[in-house]
Amino acid sequence: MKKESNSGISFFQRYLTVWVIVCMLIGIMLGHFLPGMKEALNHLEYAGISIPMAVLIWIMILVETAIS
């Protein structure tokens, strides 16, 4: 049987919890220091779907498939 040379997890995957916590903190700070941002993001919606959220989900999927 062949052993894979990439058997370890990547830097991104190893610190995924840290990235999630950092992004959550950034979101909280943005909401606190830029209270008008919520209304601005609410206007970027189509058929009940948040366009920024859809774009960020696609980026997340693309990054994960590029890492795999």
C-alpha positions as CSV (number, residue, x, y, z in Angstrom):
1,M,0.0,0.0,0.0
2,K,1.1,3.5,-0.8
3,K,1.4,6.1,1.9
4,E,0.2,9.6,1.1
5,S,2.8,12.3,1.4
6,N,0.1,14.9,2.5
7,S,-1.2,12.9,5.4
8,G,-1.1,15.8,7.8
9,I,-3.6,18.6,8.0
10,S,-2.9,22.0,6.5
11,F,-2.1,25.2,8.4
12,F,-5.6,26.5,7.5
13,Q,-7.3,23.4,8.8
14,R,-5.2,23.2,11.9
15,Y,-6.2,26.7,13.0
16,L,-9.8,26.7,11.7
17,T,-11.2,27.3,15.2
18,V,-8.9,30.4,15.5
19,W,-10.0,31.7,12.1
20,V,-13.7,31.3,13.0
21,I,-13.3,33.1,16.4
22,V,-11.3,35.9,14.8
23,C,-14.0,36.4,12.1
24,M,-16.7,36.4,14.8
25,L,-14.8,39.1,16.7
26,I,-14.3,41.2,13.6
27,G,-18.0,41.0,12.9
28,I,-18.9,42.0,16.4
29,M,-16.5,45.0,16.3
30,L,-17.9,46.1,12.9
31,G,-21.4,46.0,14.3
32,H,-20.3,48.0,17.3
33,F,-18.2,50.6,15.6
34,L,-20.2,50.9,12.4
35,P,-23.9,50.5,13.4
36,G,-25.1,51.7,9.9
37,M,-23.5,48.7,8.3
38,K,-26.4,46.4,9.2
39,E,-28.8,48.6,7.3
40,A,-26.4,48.8,4.4
41,L,-26.1,45.0,4.2
42,N,-29.8,44.5,4.5
43,H,-30.2,46.5,1.3
44,L,-28.0,44.0,-0.5
45,E,-30.6,41.3,-0.7
46,Y,-32.4,39.6,-3.6
47,A,-35.4,37.4,-3.2
48,G,-34.8,37.1,0.5
49,I,-31.2,36.0,0.0
50,S,-28.3,38.1,1.4
51,I,-25.9,38.6,-1.5
52,P,-22.8,39.2,0.7
53,M,-23.6,36.0,2.6
54,A,-24.0,34.0,-0.6
55,V,-20.7,35.4,-1.9
56,L,-18.9,34.5,1.3
57,I,-20.3,31.0,1.3
58,W,-19.1,30.5,-2.3
59,I,-15.6,31.8,-1.3
60,M,-15.5,29.4,1.6
61,I,-16.4,26.5,-0.7
62,L,-13.8,27.4,-3.2
63,V,-11.1,27.7,-0.6
64,E,-12.0,24.4,0.9
65,T,-11.9,22.7,-2.5
66,A,-8.6,24.3,-3.4
67,I,-7.1,23.0,-0.1
68,S,-8.4,19.5,-0.6
